């Protein structure tokens, strides 16, 4: 069994009847439907680019 890796950018919708676990991704202003599992991300390249940018910003702040 594969372990689910929860994405920090996953947002659960409030009041939508889309089904259990379905939500949105914060990367693209909530236009991508998402289940929150990074292994099944619809846009893995965008996720990697976003996380790389965040990491670079954190490293700059630490200097």
C-alpha angles and dihedrals in degrees: 000000000000117000115238113237108205115221117227090217094061115114124191113224119241114231099352119134095213097124137267115316097007116129142130140283119238094210096082103030093276097298095122118079110226142179094205098245111124091207090065099041113150091213108035093161092054090047092052092047092049094048091046090053092049091049092050091051091051091049091051091052091052093056 
